[in-house]
């Protein structure tokens, strides 16, 4: 069994994703209620931005703590860096 992989930023990422989840639920309700498309698009933009910001924090934290030899306790892993940058 592998041990949980946690970083100091994970609670902040979780909070951002929960906020985005709330926005998304609101967007669904807006669509079901027949809200104007411009209002829905604006809220979808907010959801997209919240998710993008959460992803950015997670990736930067990974780079800072998993690829920094001083933090990770080993030489940088080029394959891991290439893998995570696919999601930028």
N, C-alpha and C positions, 0 to 999 in steps of 0.2 A: 504494500500500500504506500502511496506517495504522501508526503506531508503537505498540508495546505500551503499554498503559495500566496502569501499576503504581503502587502506593502502598506506603508503609512498613508498613501493616497487612497486606498480602497474605500474607506468610509466616505470620503468626499465624492468619489466616483459613484458609489451607491446612491448617495443623496441626489446627485445630478440626474441619475437614471430614474429614480423614483419621481423626481419633479417632471422629467420628460414623460414618464408614464401617465402622470396626472394630466398633463397637457394633451397627450394623445387621447385619453379617455374623453376629455372635453371636446376634442375635434370630432370624435365619433358621434358624440351627442349632438354637436352642431349640425353634422350631416343628416342625422336622423330627424332633427327638428326643422330642416330646410333652411338653415342659415345661408346668407349670401356667400357666394363662392369666394369673393375677395376676403371676407372675414375668415373663412376656412383656410384659405391659402396663407393668410398671415399667421394663423395659429400653427399650421403645418411648418412654416418657416421657423417658428420658435422651437418646435419639437426637434426639427432637424439640427438647429444650432446647439440645442442642449445636448443632443447625442454626440455631435461632432466635438463639442468641448469636453465631454466625458471621455471620449476616445483619445483625444489629444493628451489629457492629463495622464491617462493610463499608459500611453505609449511613451511619453516623456519620462514618467516614473520608471518604466521598464529600462529605458536607455540609461537613466541616471544610476539605477541600483543593480541592474543585472548585467550591464555591459561595462560598467566602470570597474577596472581591476581592483581599485582600492575598496570599493563597496562590496563587490561580489566575492572578493577573496581569491580570484583566479583570473587568468588572462581573458581578454574580451573574446566573445564567441561570435565570429563573423557570420556564421549561418543564422544565429538567433537574430542578429541585427538585420540581416537581409529579410528574414521572415517577418519581423515586426514592421519594417518599412513598407511592406506591401499594403498595409492598412492606412497609410498616411493620406 
